[in-house]
């Protein structure tokens, strides 16, 4: 249980309409940006002509290069909605994740728009594979039009939206965990996560690392709950279900197990930091020699925390 981005043409598609809307006239495309967009669009078209046409519609190549797809505009709108919702749900966690200055909301929207573009790219690849496996079933599952021609677009939209919801939730939760760890011991927190000269990037590094841990914990909880459910479906329902027909059992199981793992990881990390701080105080030079792995051994504290936290986790019985 250990604690985002290659942006393709969709990222350009997000950025370009904004410039157009701001200028109130034809977008001014720098030659280099247009050339880069054309190159990426050609690559995308070559990978799957049918998917390319389904995504960009009539005059697909021109639309792709200009970045004027409905999806591109939607990415930015969705990012704004996600950030508003996150800020409304927990203003403190939002500030912890993206800052509390005037540019915090903009930073959130920018980050989410980029990630949403990547989500759409990943969803497109997943939907292509799913469609190839069983075209008829794919059309029936996702298509809503008369001839189900919109199946691919609906599939991509659905998968991308699901991924985005999980990511926003994970980032806010990661920021909460990092804030608690930082408050427990600010100096140890900086030493553990900071990588630049004054270790001012500690919080961002913590959120990034914790995000990965939360994601892994959720995946492991998902797998564990599937196994438990398969062993005795009825007992599983009775154990975790909370609504009338107990059809929320699986979600409740995953949530409970992932939360327990997250709390365990956080507790292990805070305790490990305390131990490392005490050990370093006794003999700073020996501490550096024991744990440091880079040239100047400045990473000693972080390596110490990781090693002790892992040892604590391994020593705890599995349930």
C-alpha positions as CSV (number, residue, x, y, z in Angstrom):
1,X,0.0,0.0,0.0
2,X,2.3,2.7,-1.1
3,X,1.1,6.2,-1.3
4,X,-0.4,13.1,-13.1
5,X,1.0,13.9,-17.4
6,X,1.4,13.4,-21.1
7,X,-1.0,15.8,-22.6
8,X,-1.9,15.1,-26.2
9,X,-4.0,16.9,-28.7
10,X,-6.9,17.3,-26.3
11,X,-4.8,19.6,-24.1
12,X,-4.2,21.9,-27.0
13,X,-7.9,21.6,-27.7
14,X,-8.6,22.9,-24.2
15,X,-6.3,25.8,-24.4
16,X,-7.0,27.1,-27.9
17,X,-10.7,27.8,-27.5
18,X,-9.9,29.9,-24.4
19,X,-7.6,32.2,-26.4
20,X,-10.3,32.5,-29.1
21,X,-13.0,33.4,-26.6
22,X,-10.8,36.0,-24.9
23,X,-9.8,37.7,-28.1
24,X,-13.3,37.7,-29.4
25,X,-12.1,37.0,-32.9
26,X,-10.2,34.4,-34.8
27,X,-7.7,32.6,-32.7
28,X,-4.1,33.5,-33.3
29,X,-2.3,30.2,-33.7
30,X,1.5,30.5,-33.5
31,X,3.1,28.4,-36.3
32,X,4.8,26.1,-33.8
33,X,1.7,25.3,-31.9
34,X,-0.3,24.7,-35.1
35,X,2.5,22.5,-36.4
36,X,2.5,20.5,-33.2
37,X,-1.2,20.1,-33.2
38,X,-1.2,18.9,-36.8
39,X,1.5,16.4,-36.0
40,X,-0.4,15.0,-33.1
41,X,-3.7,14.9,-35.0
42,X,-2.1,13.0,-37.8
43,X,-0.8,10.5,-35.3
44,X,-4.2,10.2,-33.6
45,X,-5.9,9.6,-37.0
46,X,-3.3,7.0,-38.0
47,X,-3.9,5.1,-34.8
48,X,-7.6,4.7,-35.4
49,X,-9.4,6.4,-38.3
50,X,-12.9,5.4,-37.2
51,X,-12.3,6.7,-33.7
52,X,-10.8,9.9,-35.0
53,X,-13.8,10.6,-37.2
54,X,-16.2,9.7,-34.4
55,X,-14.4,12.1,-32.0
56,X,-14.0,15.1,-34.3
57,X,-16.8,14.6,-36.8
58,X,-17.0,16.3,-40.2
59,X,-13.8,17.9,-41.4
60,X,-12.1,15.9,-38.6
61,X,-8.5,16.9,-39.3
62,X,-9.3,20.6,-39.5
63,X,-11.4,20.5,-36.4
64,X,-8.8,18.5,-34.5
65,X,-6.0,21.0,-35.3
66,X,-8.1,24.0,-34.5
67,X,-9.1,22.5,-31.2
68,X,-12.8,23.4,-31.7
69,X,-14.4,20.1,-30.8
70,X,-17.4,20.2,-28.4
71,X,-15.3,17.8,-26.3
72,X,-12.5,20.5,-26.0
73,X,-14.9,23.1,-24.7
74,X,-16.4,20.5,-22.4
75,X,-13.1,19.7,-20.9
76,X,-12.6,23.3,-19.6
77,X,-16.2,23.6,-18.4
78,X,-15.9,20.3,-16.6
79,X,-12.7,21.4,-15.0
80,X,-14.3,24.5,-13.7
81,X,-17.3,22.6,-12.3
82,X,-15.0,20.1,-10.6
83,X,-13.0,22.8,-9.0
84,X,-16.1,24.8,-7.8
85,X,-17.5,21.6,-6.3
86,X,-14.2,20.7,-4.6
87,X,-13.9,24.2,-3.1
88,X,-17.5,24.2,-2.0
89,X,-17.2,20.7,-0.3
90,X,-14.1,21.5,1.7
91,X,-12.6,25.0,1.4
92,X,-9.7,24.1,3.7
93,X,-8.8,21.0,1.7
94,X,-9.1,22.9,-1.5
95,X,-6.7,25.6,-0.2
96,X,-4.3,22.8,1.0
97,X,-4.3,21.3,-2.5
98,X,-4.1,24.4,-4.7
99,X,-3.3,27.2,-2.3
100,X,-5.4,30.0,-0.8
101,X,-4.3,32.9,-3.1
102,X,-6.2,34.6,-5.9
103,X,-4.8,32.1,-8.4
104,X,-5.8,29.0,-6.5
105,X,-9.0,28.4,-8.6
106,X,-7.1,29.0,-11.8
107,X,-4.4,26.6,-10.8
108,X,-7.1,24.0,-10.1
109,X,-8.9,24.5,-13.4
110,X,-5.7,24.4,-15.3
111,X,-4.5,21.2,-13.6
112,X,-7.9,19.5,-14.0
113,X,-8.3,20.5,-17.7
114,X,-4.9,18.9,-18.4
115,X,-5.8,15.8,-16.5
116,X,-9.3,15.6,-18.1
117,X,-7.6,15.7,-21.5
118,X,-5.4,12.8,-20.5
119,X,-8.5,11.0,-19.1
120,X,-10.2,11.4,-22.5
121,X,-7.2,10.0,-24.3
122,X,-7.0,7.0,-21.9
123,X,-10.8,6.5,-22.2
124,X,-10.5,6.6,-26.0
125,X,-7.9,3.8,-26.0
126,X,-10.0,1.7,-23.6
127,X,-13.2,2.2,-25.6
128,X,-11.4,1.2,-28.8
129,X,-10.3,-2.1,-27.2
130,X,-13.7,-2.7,-25.8
131,X,-15.4,-2.1,-29.2
132,X,-12.9,-4.4,-31.0
133,X,-13.7,-7.2,-28.6
134,X,-17.4,-7.2,-29.3
135,X,-18.7,-4.4,-31.7
136,X,-22.4,-5.4,-31.3
137,X,-22.3,-5.5,-27.5
138,X,-20.4,-2.3,-27.4
139,X,-23.0,-0.5,-29.6
140,X,-25.8,-1.8,-27.5
141,X,-24.2,-0.8,-24.2
142,X,-23.2,2.7,-25.1
143,X,-25.2,3.8,-28.1
144,X,-28.3,5.9,-27.6
145,X,-29.1,7.0,-31.1
146,X,-31.2,5.3,-33.7
147,X,-28.3,3.3,-35.2
148,X,-26.0,3.6,-32.1
149,X,-23.4,5.6,-34.1
150,X,-22.8,7.7,-31.0
151,X,-21.6,4.6,-29.0
152,X,-17.9,5.5,-29.1
153,X,-18.4,9.1,-28.0
154,X,-20.7,8.0,-25.2
155,X,-18.2,5.4,-24.0
156,X,-15.3,7.9,-23.9
157,X,-17.4,10.5,-22.1
158,X,-18.6,8.0,-19.5
159,X,-15.1,6.6,-18.7
160,X,-13.4,10.0,-18.7
161,X,-16.1,11.5,-16.3
162,X,-15.7,8.5,-13.9
163,X,-11.9,8.9,-13.9
164,X,-12.2,12.7,-13.2
165,X,-14.5,12.2,-10.3
166,X,-12.1,9.8,-8.6
167,X,-9.1,12.1,-9.2
168,X,-10.7,15.2,-7.7
169,X,-11.8,13.2,-4.6
170,X,-8.3,11.6,-4.3
171,X,-6.5,15.0,-4.5
172,X,-8.6,16.6,-1.9
173,X,-8.2,13.6,0.4
174,X,-4.4,13.6,-0.2
175,X,-4.3,17.3,0.7
176,X,-6.2,16.6,4.0
177,X,-3.7,13.8,4.9
178,X,-0.7,16.0,4.1
179,X,-2.1,18.9,6.1
180,X,-2.5,16.6,9.1
181,X,1.0,15.3,8.8
182,X,2.4,18.8,8.3
183,X,0.6,20.0,11.4
184,X,1.9,17.1,13.5
185,X,5.6,18.1,12.9
186,X,6.3,20.9,10.3
187,X,10.0,20.5,10.4
188,X,9.9,16.7,10.0
189,X,7.3,17.1,7.2
190,X,9.7,19.4,5.3
191,X,12.6,17.0,5.7
192,X,10.5,14.1,4.6
193,X,9.0,15.5,1.4
194,X,11.0,18.6,0.5
195,X,13.4,18.1,-2.5
196,X,14.4,21.7,-3.4
197,X,17.0,23.9,-1.6
198,X,14.6,25.4,0.9
199,X,12.2,22.4,0.8
200,X,9.3,24.8,0.0
201,X,7.9,22.1,-2.4
202,X,7.2,19.7,0.4
203,X,3.5,20.0,0.5
204,X,3.1,19.5,-3.3
205,X,5.4,16.5,-3.2
206,X,3.4,15.0,-0.3
207,X,0.1,15.4,-2.2
208,X,1.6,13.7,-5.3
209,X,3.0,10.8,-3.3
210,X,-0.1,10.4,-1.1
211,X,-2.3,10.5,-4.2
212,X,-0.5,7.4,-5.5
213,X,-0.9,5.7,-2.2
214,X,-4.7,6.4,-2.0
215,X,-5.1,5.1,-5.5
216,X,-3.3,1.9,-4.7
217,X,-5.2,1.5,-1.5
218,X,-8.5,1.9,-3.5
219,X,-7.4,-0.7,-6.1
220,X,-6.4,-3.2,-3.4
221,X,-9.7,-2.6,-1.5
222,X,-11.6,-3.2,-4.8
223,X,-9.8,-6.5,-5.4
224,X,-10.3,-7.6,-1.8
225,X,-14.0,-6.8,-1.8
226,X,-14.5,-8.7,-5.0
227,X,-12.9,-11.8,-3.5
228,X,-15.0,-11.5,-0.3
229,X,-18.2,-11.0,-2.3
230,X,-17.5,-14.0,-4.5
231,X,-17.0,-16.2,-1.5
232,X,-20.4,-15.5,0.0
233,X,-22.6,-12.9,-1.8
234,X,-25.4,-13.0,0.7
235,X,-23.2,-12.6,3.8
236,X,-21.3,-9.9,1.9
237,X,-24.6,-7.9,1.4
238,X,-25.6,-8.3,5.0
239,X,-22.1,-7.2,6.2
240,X,-21.7,-4.0,4.1
241,X,-25.1,-3.1,2.7
242,X,-26.8,-0.1,4.3
243,X,-29.7,0.8,2.0
244,X,-33.1,-0.9,1.6
245,X,-32.0,-3.7,-0.9
246,X,-28.3,-3.6,0.2
247,X,-27.1,-3.0,-3.3
248,X,-24.6,-0.5,-2.0
249,X,-22.6,-3.2,-0.3
250,X,-19.7,-3.3,-2.7
251,X,-19.2,0.5,-2.6
252,X,-19.4,0.5,1.2
253,X,-16.9,-2.4,1.4
254,X,-14.3,-0.6,-0.9
255,X,-14.8,2.7,1.0
256,X,-14.3,1.1,4.4
257,X,-11.3,-0.9,3.5
258,X,-9.6,1.9,1.6
259,X,-10.2,4.4,4.4
260,X,-8.7,2.0,7.0
261,X,-5.6,1.5,4.8
262,X,-5.3,5.2,4.3
263,X,-5.4,5.9,8.1
264,X,-2.9,3.1,8.7
265,X,-0.5,4.5,6.2
266,X,-0.8,8.0,7.7
267,X,-0.3,6.8,11.2
268,X,2.8,4.7,10.1
269,X,4.3,7.7,8.4
270,X,3.8,10.1,11.3
271,X,5.2,7.6,13.8
272,X,8.2,6.9,11.5
273,X,9.0,10.6,11.2
274,X,9.1,10.9,15.0
275,X,11.5,7.9,15.2
276,X,13.7,9.3,12.5
277,X,13.8,12.7,14.1
278,X,14.9,11.2,17.4
279,X,17.5,9.0,15.7
280,X,19.0,11.9,13.7
281,X,19.2,14.0,16.8
282,X,21.4,11.4,18.6
283,X,24.0,11.3,15.8
284,X,23.4,13.3,12.7
285,X,26.5,12.1,10.8
286,X,25.7,8.4,11.5
287,X,22.1,9.0,10.5
288,X,23.2,10.4,7.1
289,X,25.5,7.5,6.5
290,X,22.9,5.0,7.4
291,X,20.0,6.3,5.4
292,X,21.3,8.7,2.8
293,X,21.5,7.3,-0.8
294,X,22.2,10.4,-3.0
295,X,25.5,12.3,-3.4
296,X,25.2,14.6,-0.5
297,X,22.9,12.2,1.5
298,X,20.3,15.0,1.9
299,X,17.6,12.4,1.3
300,X,18.4,10.5,4.5
301,X,15.4,11.6,6.5
302,X,12.9,10.7,3.7
303,X,14.6,7.3,3.2
304,X,14.5,6.7,7.0
305,X,10.7,7.5,7.2
306,X,10.0,5.3,4.2
307,X,11.9,2.4,5.6
308,X,10.5,2.5,9.1
309,X,6.9,3.1,7.8
310,X,7.2,0.0,5.6
311,X,8.6,-2.0,8.5
312,X,5.6,-1.0,10.6
313,X,3.2,-1.9,7.9
314,X,4.8,-5.3,7.3
315,X,4.6,-6.1,11.0
316,X,0.9,-5.5,11.2
317,X,-1.4,-8.5,10.8
318,X,-3.5,-8.6,7.6
319,X,-7.3,-8.8,8.1
